[in-house]
């Protein structure tokens, strides 16, 4: 039930806002998230400041962490494959996650940034940040891939959560 407009990674805030987005979905992608600092991070920061609901996965999660003032670190081996255990800290549930990345958002840097960001999910293999949310804004992300297929279906509810945030924002809640 959503209309999706795909924009390039280097879209400027002006290019994003000309579409009057109800929400912003940050997808996965390859590479070092710090390399997006000149183009994607300022655009995401503008969306955050405008109160646009944001949901990020994988590289989108890392870019969101950077836009919130955090840093990323290169993992020694990375997370690759369809059997990564991601624990939801609120519920205690563990999802079997599909992942393919070599970087992680640093939890301490998020705390030091002064934003009201909380770590929501951790990787049980190494304790890295698997998810984050802003306590006061409609913003959240996960490091792994909650796509419908192929692979695990444990995390499809994130898309419904994002749709609900967008609808609440549109109603002025």
Secondary structure, 3 states (H helix, E strand, C coil): CCCCCCCCCCCCHHHHHCCCCCEEEECCCCCCHHHHCCCHHHHHHHHHHCCCEEEEECHHHHHHHHHCCCCEEEEEEEEEEEEEEEEECCCCCEEEEEEEEEEEECHHHHHHCCCCEEEEEEECCCCCEEEEEECCCCEEEECCCCCCCCCCCCCCHHHHHHHHHHHHHHCCC
